[in-house]
Amino acid sequence: MGTHVIKMPDIGEGIAQVELVEWFVKVGDMVSEDQVVADVMTDKATVDIPSPVAGKVLALGGQPGEVMAVGSELIRIEVEGAGNLRESAAAPAAPAPAPAPAAAAAPKTAPQARVEVAAVTAPPAKPAVASAPRPAPVAREANERPLASPAVRKRAWDAGIELRFVIGTGPAGRVLHDDLDAYLAQDTQTSPAPVGGYAKRNDEQQIPVIGLRRKIAERMQDAKRRAAHFSYVEEVDVTALEELRAQLNQKWGDSRGKLTLLPFLVRAMVVALRDFPQINVRYDDQAQVITRFGAVHVGVAAQSDNGLMVPVVKHAESLTLWGASDEIARLANAVRTGKAAREELSGSTITLTSLGALGGIVSTPVVNLPEVAIIGVNRIVERPVVVKGQIVVRKMMNLSSSFDHRVVDGMDAALFIQAMRGLLEQPATLFVE
């Protein structure tokens, strides 16, 4: 028998460190070739690490949440044959720490952008022979987080199932889809009694901030620490714009697709930026250099189940309304399904953020560094306003935007938003060249 050491792979693009997000095995488990043993994370991509060999897990090189250098030892596996660890270099390994349960992530888990490394990623291997008996359930410690794939965790969340109550019959007690099926099929009397609305509760839950949630926290904290934020809120009458949108959807919705408000906002940003190029920039505060862009690459902030993602509509200045609509829909679907590529999540020059119907009245969005402006969209509400001395019902919406005062002067920010307001209130001007 020999020892095979899997090292943290070089993900590429100059990345020297990655974060260990989740283990799918523990010491003593048997793994098969190409079985995914861990997930690690770069800026916004979760990377599957498969095992190139079959064998028994001897030691794990880190715990979830730990930042590891590329090339450091990730896992040791006992294999048939000599392995890849030379005897002369095989110093006695320190006793492996008790395998910590995979750190609890945010309550909802959904697929993120994923990248394949070294081999085609495959789900944890099932028994090689279909007719082989299923492994006996493995006892779980009281506070141990059950092992399960992201797909199983999402399905359990969607079904309202707490995985700690599900008996896992996979390797090392891993919860499989079949186990969820069995749990759902069992008599409801055997399920844990729900906690009543007035029952006294003393339970607590510790949720380590790791993975994408950690990256979001770091970026938000860094942005607030480095940029001199100021916000500007302006009210916009979008009655005419909404009438135009309804007419366009009625006429071409079936053939070209339904238009939401977002493509019109993107178009208004593109047109307004022609007169305010100092806002379509990125600021390198280390080198003290401002880079102005002719291209408008609009980041569209999207709240996924797993956290904030900002896919980028590249060259928005060259897109029609339907072109922008199609690209926004394509990127949103890529984020939801975890298929967004790295280049689709970077390179924005200005960001648009909207919570749709939950947009509230006013918000103070955080600038997406190294950009200097973010345009926030609040919900549309019908309310009485005075127009030419008459009280009429209009569709009103606020633009709540933030700017980096180190680069953008207050007057420029106000004039830019006023320009967007004028374009949106007179939507024909969006298309006059």
C-alpha positions as CSV (number, residue, x, y, z in Angstrom):
1,M,0.0,0.0,0.0
2,G,1.2,3.5,-0.7
3,T,0.1,7.1,0.0
4,H,-1.2,9.5,-2.7
5,V,-1.2,13.2,-1.8
6,I,-3.6,15.5,-3.6
7,K,-2.4,19.1,-3.5
8,M,-4.4,22.3,-3.9
9,P,-4.5,22.7,-7.7
10,D,-3.6,25.9,-9.6
11,I,-6.9,27.3,-10.6
12,G,-5.2,29.7,-13.0
13,E,-5.5,33.5,-13.5
14,G,-2.8,34.2,-11.0
15,I,-4.7,32.9,-8.0
16,A,-2.4,32.0,-5.2
17,Q,-4.9,31.2,-2.5
18,V,-8.4,29.7,-2.3
19,E,-10.9,29.1,0.4
20,L,-11.8,25.5,1.4
21,V,-15.6,25.6,1.5
22,E,-16.8,22.0,2.1
23,W,-15.5,18.5,2.5
24,F,-17.5,15.6,1.0
25,V,-15.4,12.9,2.7
26,K,-13.8,12.4,6.1
27,V,-11.0,10.4,7.5
28,G,-11.6,6.7,7.0
29,D,-13.9,7.0,4.0
30,M,-13.3,5.0,0.8
31,V,-13.3,7.2,-2.3
32,S,-13.4,6.2,-5.9
33,E,-11.6,7.7,-8.9
34,D,-13.1,11.0,-10.1
35,Q,-15.2,11.3,-6.9
36,V,-15.5,14.9,-5.7
37,V,-13.8,15.2,-2.3
38,A,-14.0,18.9,-1.7
39,D,-15.2,22.3,-2.9
40,V,-12.9,25.3,-2.8
41,M,-13.7,28.9,-3.8
42,T,-12.0,31.7,-5.7
43,D,-13.5,35.1,-6.0
44,K,-17.0,34.0,-7.1
45,A,-16.6,30.5,-8.5
46,T,-16.9,27.3,-6.6
47,V,-14.4,24.7,-7.8
48,D,-15.0,20.9,-7.5
49,I,-11.8,19.0,-6.5
50,P,-12.0,15.3,-7.7
51,S,-9.8,12.5,-6.6
52,P,-7.6,11.1,-9.4
53,V,-7.2,7.8,-7.5
54,A,-9.3,5.3,-5.5
55,G,-8.5,4.5,-1.9
56,K,-9.0,5.3,1.8
57,V,-8.8,8.8,3.2
58,L,-5.9,9.1,5.7
59,A,-5.9,12.8,6.5
60,L,-7.5,16.1,5.5
61,G,-5.4,19.2,5.0
62,G,-7.7,21.9,6.3
63,Q,-11.2,22.8,7.6
64,P,-14.0,24.6,5.9
65,G,-13.4,28.3,5.9
66,E,-9.6,28.0,5.9
67,V,-7.7,29.8,3.2
68,M,-5.1,27.5,1.7
69,A,-2.2,28.2,-0.7
70,V,-2.1,26.7,-4.1
71,G,0.2,23.7,-3.9
72,S,-0.4,23.0,-0.2
73,E,-1.5,19.5,0.8
74,L,-5.2,19.0,0.5
75,I,-5.8,15.4,1.3
76,R,-3.9,12.1,1.7
77,I,-5.3,8.8,0.4
78,E,-4.1,5.3,0.9
79,V,-3.9,3.5,-2.4
80,E,-2.9,0.2,-3.9
81,G,0.7,0.3,-5.1
82,A,3.4,2.9,-4.4
83,G,1.4,6.1,-4.5
84,N,3.0,9.4,-5.3
85,L,4.6,10.1,-1.9
86,R,8.3,9.1,-1.8
87,E,9.3,7.1,1.2
88,S,12.3,9.4,1.8
89,A,10.0,12.4,1.9
90,A,7.3,10.8,4.0
91,A,7.9,12.3,7.4
92,P,5.6,11.0,10.1
93,A,2.4,12.9,9.6
94,A,0.9,14.7,12.5
95,P,-2.2,13.1,13.8
96,A,-5.1,14.3,11.8
97,P,-7.5,16.5,13.7
98,A,-10.9,15.0,14.4
99,P,-12.8,15.7,11.2
100,A,-14.9,18.7,11.8
101,P,-18.4,18.7,10.3
102,A,-18.7,20.8,7.2
103,A,-19.4,24.3,8.4
104,A,-23.0,25.3,8.1
105,A,-23.6,27.7,5.2
106,A,-26.4,30.2,4.9
107,P,-29.8,28.5,5.3
108,K,-30.5,28.5,1.6
109,T,-27.9,26.9,-0.7
110,A,-28.2,27.2,-4.4
111,P,-25.7,26.4,-7.2
112,Q,-23.0,28.9,-7.8
113,A,-20.7,29.4,-10.7
114,R,-18.7,26.2,-10.9
115,V,-15.4,25.3,-12.6
116,E,-14.1,21.9,-13.4
117,V,-10.5,21.1,-12.3
118,A,-8.1,18.3,-13.5
119,A,-10.9,15.9,-14.4
120,V,-14.5,15.8,-15.4
121,T,-16.5,16.4,-12.2
122,A,-18.7,13.6,-11.1
123,P,-21.0,13.3,-8.1
124,P,-19.9,11.1,-5.2
125,A,-19.7,7.5,-6.5
126,K,-22.4,5.1,-5.9
127,P,-21.7,1.4,-5.2
128,A,-20.0,-0.1,-8.3
129,V,-22.4,-3.0,-8.5
130,A,-26.1,-2.1,-8.7
131,S,-27.2,-5.2,-6.9
132,A,-24.9,-4.7,-4.0
133,P,-26.6,-4.1,-0.6
134,R,-26.8,-0.5,0.5
135,P,-24.5,0.5,3.4
136,A,-25.9,0.5,6.9
137,P,-26.8,3.9,8.2
138,V,-23.9,5.6,10.0
139,A,-24.6,7.1,13.5
140,R,-24.3,10.8,13.6
141,E,-23.1,12.9,16.5
142,A,-25.6,15.3,18.1
143,N,-24.0,18.4,16.7
144,E,-22.6,16.9,13.5
145,R,-23.7,18.4,10.2
146,P,-24.9,15.7,7.9
147,L,-22.9,15.1,4.7
148,A,-24.9,15.9,1.5
149,S,-24.3,17.3,-2.0
150,P,-25.4,20.8,-2.8
151,A,-28.2,19.4,-4.9
152,V,-29.5,17.3,-2.0
153,R,-29.2,20.3,0.4
154,K,-31.2,22.5,-2.0
155,R,-33.9,19.9,-2.5
156,A,-34.2,19.4,1.3
157,W,-34.5,23.2,1.8
158,D,-37.1,23.5,-0.9
159,A,-39.1,20.7,0.8
160,G,-38.7,22.1,4.3
161,I,-36.7,19.1,5.5
162,E,-34.0,19.5,8.1
163,L,-31.2,17.1,7.0
164,R,-30.1,16.3,10.6
165,F,-33.3,14.3,10.9
166,V,-32.6,12.3,7.7
167,I,-30.8,9.0,8.0
168,G,-28.0,8.9,5.4
169,T,-27.2,5.6,3.7
170,G,-24.4,6.8,1.4
171,P,-20.7,6.6,2.1
172,A,-19.8,7.9,5.6
173,G,-23.5,8.5,6.3
174,R,-23.9,10.8,3.3
175,V,-27.6,11.8,2.7
176,L,-28.7,10.8,-0.8
177,H,-31.7,11.6,-2.9
178,D,-33.0,8.1,-2.1
179,D,-32.8,9.0,1.6
180,L,-34.9,12.1,1.1
181,D,-37.5,10.0,-0.8
182,A,-37.6,7.6,2.1
183,Y,-38.0,10.4,4.6
184,L,-40.8,12.0,2.6
185,A,-42.6,8.6,2.3
186,Q,-42.5,7.7,6.0
187,D,-45.4,8.1,8.3
188,T,-45.7,11.7,9.5
189,Q,-46.1,10.4,13.1
190,T,-42.4,9.5,13.0
191,S,-41.3,13.0,12.0
192,P,-40.2,15.4,14.7
193,A,-43.1,17.4,16.1
194,P,-43.2,21.0,14.8
195,V,-42.4,23.7,17.3
196,G,-45.6,25.6,18.2
197,G,-45.9,29.3,17.6
198,Y,-46.0,30.0,21.3
199,A,-43.5,27.4,22.5
200,K,-40.5,28.6,24.4
201,R,-37.3,28.1,22.4
202,N,-33.7,28.2,23.6
203,D,-31.9,26.8,20.5
204,E,-29.0,28.6,18.9
205,Q,-27.3,28.2,15.6
206,Q,-23.7,29.1,14.8
207,I,-23.3,30.0,11.1
208,P,-19.6,30.5,10.1
209,V,-19.2,33.1,7.4
210,I,-17.4,31.2,4.6
211,G,-17.5,30.8,0.9
212,L,-19.5,33.3,-1.1
213,R,-21.0,34.9,2.0
214,R,-17.4,35.7,3.2
215,K,-16.5,37.2,-0.2
216,I,-19.6,39.4,-0.2
217,A,-18.8,40.5,3.4
218,E,-15.2,41.3,2.5
219,R,-16.1,43.3,-0.6
220,M,-18.8,45.3,1.1
221,Q,-16.6,46.1,4.1
222,D,-13.7,47.0,1.8
223,A,-16.0,49.3,-0.4
224,K,-17.4,51.1,2.7
225,R,-13.9,51.5,4.2
226,R,-12.2,52.8,1.0
227,A,-14.8,54.8,-0.9
228,A,-16.2,58.1,0.2
229,H,-19.9,57.2,-0.3
230,F,-22.7,59.6,-0.8
231,S,-26.2,58.9,-2.0
232,Y,-28.6,60.9,-4.1
233,V,-32.3,60.2,-4.5
234,E,-34.5,61.5,-7.2
235,E,-38.2,60.9,-8.0
236,V,-39.2,59.8,-11.5
237,D,-42.6,59.8,-13.2
238,V,-42.6,56.6,-15.2
239,T,-46.2,56.7,-16.3
240,A,-45.3,57.3,-20.0
241,L,-42.5,54.8,-19.9
242,E,-44.8,52.1,-18.5
243,E,-47.4,52.9,-21.2
244,L,-44.7,52.5,-23.9
245,R,-43.5,49.3,-22.4
246,A,-47.0,47.9,-22.4
247,Q,-47.5,48.9,-26.0
248,L,-44.2,47.3,-27.1
249,N,-45.0,44.1,-25.2
250,Q,-48.5,43.9,-26.7
251,K,-47.2,44.4,-30.3
252,W,-43.9,42.4,-30.2
253,G,-44.0,40.5,-26.9
254,D,-44.8,37.1,-28.5
255,S,-42.2,37.4,-31.2
256,R,-39.4,39.3,-29.5
257,G,-40.0,38.6,-25.8
258,K,-41.5,40.6,-23.0
259,L,-39.7,43.7,-21.9
260,T,-39.2,44.5,-18.2
261,L,-38.2,47.9,-16.9
262,L,-34.5,47.0,-16.7
263,P,-33.6,47.4,-20.5
264,F,-35.1,50.9,-20.4
265,L,-32.9,51.8,-17.4
266,V,-29.9,50.4,-19.1
267,R,-30.6,52.4,-22.2
268,A,-31.1,55.6,-20.1
269,M,-27.7,55.0,-18.4
270,V,-26.0,54.5,-21.7
271,V,-27.5,57.7,-23.2
272,A,-26.9,59.8,-20.1
273,L,-23.3,58.7,-19.7
274,R,-22.5,60.3,-23.1
275,D,-22.6,63.6,-21.3
276,F,-21.1,62.3,-18.1
277,P,-18.1,60.2,-19.0
278,Q,-16.5,60.9,-15.6
279,I,-19.0,58.5,-14.1
280,N,-18.4,55.5,-16.4
281,V,-14.9,54.9,-14.9
282,R,-13.0,52.6,-12.6
283,Y,-10.7,54.1,-10.0
284,D,-7.4,52.4,-9.0
285,D,-6.9,54.0,-5.6
286,Q,-3.6,52.3,-5.2
287,A,-2.0,53.7,-8.4
288,Q,-4.2,56.8,-8.2
289,V,-5.4,56.4,-11.7
290,I,-8.9,56.9,-13.1
291,T,-9.7,54.9,-16.3
292,R,-12.6,56.2,-18.4
293,F,-14.3,53.7,-20.6
294,G,-16.1,54.3,-23.9
295,A,-17.8,51.0,-23.6
296,V,-20.6,50.7,-21.0
297,H,-20.4,47.4,-19.2
298,V,-23.4,47.4,-16.9
299,G,-23.3,45.1,-13.8
300,V,-26.8,44.0,-12.9
301,A,-26.8,43.1,-9.2
302,A,-28.8,40.0,-8.6
303,Q,-29.8,38.4,-5.3
304,S,-29.4,34.7,-5.7
305,D,-30.3,32.1,-3.0
306,N,-26.6,31.9,-2.3
307,G,-25.8,35.6,-2.1
308,L,-25.3,38.7,-4.2
309,M,-24.0,38.1,-7.7
310,V,-23.2,40.8,-10.3
311,P,-23.3,39.5,-13.9
312,V,-22.2,42.0,-16.5
313,V,-24.0,43.1,-19.6
314,K,-21.0,43.8,-21.8
315,H,-21.2,46.7,-24.4
316,A,-24.6,47.8,-23.4
317,E,-24.1,50.8,-25.7
318,S,-24.5,48.5,-28.7
319,L,-27.6,46.7,-27.6
320,T,-31.2,47.3,-28.6
321,L,-34.0,47.1,-25.9
322,W,-34.6,43.5,-26.8
323,G,-30.9,42.8,-27.1
324,A,-30.4,44.1,-23.5
325,S,-33.4,42.2,-22.3
326,D,-32.2,38.9,-23.8
327,E,-28.7,39.4,-22.3
328,I,-30.1,40.3,-18.8
329,A,-32.3,37.2,-18.9
330,R,-29.5,35.0,-20.1
331,L,-27.1,36.1,-17.4
332,A,-29.8,35.8,-14.7
333,N,-30.4,32.2,-15.7
334,A,-26.7,31.5,-15.7
335,V,-26.5,32.8,-12.1
336,R,-29.5,30.8,-11.0
337,T,-28.2,27.6,-12.5
338,G,-24.6,28.1,-11.4
339,K,-23.3,28.2,-15.0
340,A,-22.1,31.8,-15.0
341,A,-18.5,32.0,-16.3
342,R,-15.9,34.1,-14.5
343,E,-15.7,36.6,-17.3
344,E,-19.5,37.1,-17.0
345,L,-19.1,38.1,-13.4
346,S,-16.4,40.7,-13.8
347,G,-15.4,43.8,-15.8
348,S,-18.4,46.1,-15.1
349,T,-17.9,49.9,-15.3
350,I,-21.2,50.9,-13.6
351,T,-23.8,48.9,-11.7
352,L,-27.6,48.8,-11.7
353,T,-29.3,47.3,-8.7
354,S,-33.0,46.6,-8.3
355,L,-35.1,44.6,-5.8
356,G,-38.1,44.8,-8.1
357,A,-41.4,44.9,-6.2
358,L,-39.4,44.8,-2.9
359,G,-37.4,47.9,-3.9
360,G,-38.8,50.0,-1.1
361,I,-39.0,53.8,-1.2
362,V,-35.4,54.7,-0.7
363,S,-32.2,52.7,-0.5
364,T,-28.5,53.5,-0.1
365,P,-26.6,50.9,-2.3
366,V,-22.9,50.3,-1.8
367,V,-20.6,51.2,-4.7
368,N,-19.2,48.2,-6.5
369,L,-15.4,49.0,-6.3
370,P,-13.4,49.9,-8.4
371,E,-16.4,51.5,-10.0
372,V,-17.6,54.9,-8.8
373,A,-21.4,54.8,-9.3
374,I,-24.2,52.4,-8.6
375,I,-27.8,53.2,-9.7
376,G,-30.5,51.9,-7.3
377,V,-34.1,51.3,-8.5
378,N,-37.0,51.4,-6.1
379,R,-40.5,50.0,-6.7
380,I,-43.1,51.7,-8.8
381,V,-46.1,53.0,-6.9
382,E,-49.3,54.8,-8.0
383,R,-50.0,57.9,-6.1
384,P,-51.6,61.3,-6.5
385,V,-49.3,64.1,-7.8
386,V,-49.9,67.6,-9.0
387,V,-49.5,68.1,-12.7
388,K,-50.2,71.6,-14.2
389,G,-52.2,72.5,-11.2
390,Q,-54.3,69.3,-11.3
391,I,-54.2,66.3,-8.9
392,V,-53.7,63.2,-11.0
393,V,-52.7,59.6,-10.4
394,R,-49.2,58.8,-11.8
395,K,-46.8,55.9,-11.6
396,M,-43.8,57.1,-9.5
397,M,-40.5,55.6,-8.9
398,N,-37.3,56.7,-7.0
399,L,-33.8,56.3,-8.2
400,S,-31.6,55.8,-5.1
401,S,-28.0,56.0,-6.2
402,S,-24.6,56.1,-4.6
403,F,-21.3,57.6,-5.8
404,D,-17.6,57.6,-4.8
405,H,-17.1,61.2,-3.7
406,R,-13.3,60.8,-4.3
407,V,-14.0,60.8,-8.0
408,V,-17.6,62.1,-8.6
409,D,-18.6,65.6,-7.5
410,G,-22.0,66.0,-6.0
411,M,-23.2,68.3,-8.8
412,D,-22.1,65.9,-11.5
413,A,-23.9,63.0,-9.7
414,A,-27.1,65.1,-9.4
415,L,-27.0,66.2,-13.1
416,F,-26.4,62.7,-14.2
417,I,-29.4,61.4,-12.4
418,Q,-31.5,64.3,-13.6
419,A,-30.5,63.4,-17.1
420,M,-31.7,59.8,-16.6
421,R,-34.9,61.2,-15.1
422,G,-35.5,63.3,-18.2
423,L,-34.9,60.4,-20.5
424,L,-37.2,58.1,-18.5
425,E,-40.0,60.6,-18.2
426,Q,-39.9,61.4,-22.0
427,P,-39.1,57.8,-23.3
428,A,-39.0,58.9,-26.9
429,T,-35.8,60.7,-26.2
430,L,-34.1,57.4,-25.4
431,F,-34.0,56.6,-29.1
432,V,-33.4,60.0,-30.6
433,E,-29.8,60.2,-32.0
